Amino acid sequence: MQMTQAHVAAQAGVSSDTLSRLERGSLSEIGTRKLLAVLSVLGAELAFSHWDRLHRRIKRWMPRPAN
């Protein structure tokens, strides 16, 4: 199924202009909710490849609960 930019934008709840600027790389910033909505419409997802390493670092910095 071929989707138009207008269809994707409408389904994601963003403007066609926002989606167009995102595709062209001229959007200075986009919120997480909007980005995830666009990805969802496209059947894609966002993954972080260094999540495990980051998670270990965060655990080291977080204080342990007092017993």
C-alpha positions in Angstrom: 0.0 0.0 0.0 1.4 3.4 -1.0 0.8 6.1 1.6 0.8 9.8 0.8 2.5 12.3 3.0 -0.9 13.9 3.8 -2.2 10.5 4.9 0.7 9.7 7.2 0.6 13.2 8.6 -3.2 13.0 9.3 -2.9 9.5 10.9 0.0 10.6 13.1 -1.7 13.9 14.1 1.0 16.2 12.7 0.8 18.8 10.0 1.9 18.0 6.5 4.4 20.8 6.8 6.0 19.2 9.9 6.2 15.8 8.2 7.7 17.4 5.0 10.4 19.3 7.0 11.2 16.1 8.9 11.6 14.1 5.7 13.9 16.9 4.2 16.0 17.2 7.4 15.0 20.8 7.8 13.0 20.4 11.0 15.0 21.9 13.9 13.2 19.8 16.6 10.3 17.4 17.0 8.8 16.0 20.1 9.0 12.4 21.0 5.3 11.9 20.9 5.1 13.2 17.3 8.1 11.2 16.1 6.8 8.0 17.6 3.3 8.6 16.1 4.9 9.1 12.6 6.9 5.9 13.1 3.9 4.0 14.2 1.9 5.0 11.1 4.9 3.8 9.0 5.1 0.5 10.9 8.6 1.4 12.2 10.1 1.8 15.6 12.9 3.6 17.3 15.7 1.6 19.0 18.7 2.6 21.0 21.7 0.4 20.4 23.7 1.5 23.5 20.8 1.2 25.9 22.4 -1.6 28.0 25.6 0.4 28.5 23.6 3.5 29.4 21.4 1.5 31.8 24.5 0.2 33.6 25.9 3.7 34.0 22.6 5.1 35.4 22.4 2.2 37.9 25.9 3.1 39.2 24.9 6.8 39.7 21.6 6.2 41.4 21.7 6.1 45.2 20.7 2.8 46.7 17.6 2.7 48.9 18.3 2.7 52.7 17.3 -0.4 54.5 
